[in-house]
Amino acid sequence: MKDVNIVVLSGRVASDVSLNTLPSGSKVADFRLAVNDQFKDKEGKPSERTAFVTIEAWGRQAETCEKYLKKGRSVLIEGHLKMNEWETEQGEKRSRLLITAEQVRFLDQPTQQEVK
């Protein structure tokens, strides 16, 4: 069976978008998404936990995210998992799992202040 790498998340933007231009000229935006998970605890009481996920978007979509996404906005992300690995100046290996957005859907309307 072929592997499948598809992620669909709905949540609220937990940080303002950071837009960067790479030396190649490519644009990349990243932000954190808060995704709530509802469950019942040991006593059967409804409970909730929040996962914070790093999202990256590229190109024109990155510019759109930077322009319109602000902390608290509700979005739906369709994309795939990506593992970034690097080594620090001290030689320590680091890694970070994130979501590369293929599609970002805005689920609410921006406020008047956000449009300006």
NORTA-V323669 format. One record per residue. N is the residue number from 0. NEAR is the number of other ideal C-beta (glycine too) atoms within 8 Angstrom. Layout:
# NORTA-V323669
n;near
N;NEAR
N;NEAR
This chain:
# NORTA-V323669
n;near
0;2
1;3
2;4
3;4
4;6
5;6
6;10
7;7
8;10
9;9
10;13
11;9
12;17
13;10
14;8
15;8
16;12
17;9
18;11
19;7
20;6
21;8
22;3
23;4
24;6
25;8
26;13
27;11
28;16
29;10
30;14
31;10
32;16
33;11
34;11
35;8
36;8
37;6
38;8
39;6
40;7
41;3
42;4
43;5
44;6
45;6
46;8
47;8
48;7
49;8
50;7
51;9
52;11
53;11
54;14
55;12
56;14
57;10
58;8
59;6
60;12
61;13
62;11
63;10
64;15
65;11
66;6
67;10
68;13
69;10
70;7
71;5
72;13
73;9
74;14
75;9
76;16
77;10
78;10
79;9
80;9
81;9
82;7
83;8
84;6
85;7
86;6
87;7
88;3
89;4
90;5
91;6
92;6
93;8
94;8
95;7
96;7
97;12
98;15
99;11
100;13
101;6
102;8
103;13
104;8
105;11
106;8
107;6
108;4
109;10
110;6
111;6
112;5
113;8
114;6
115;4
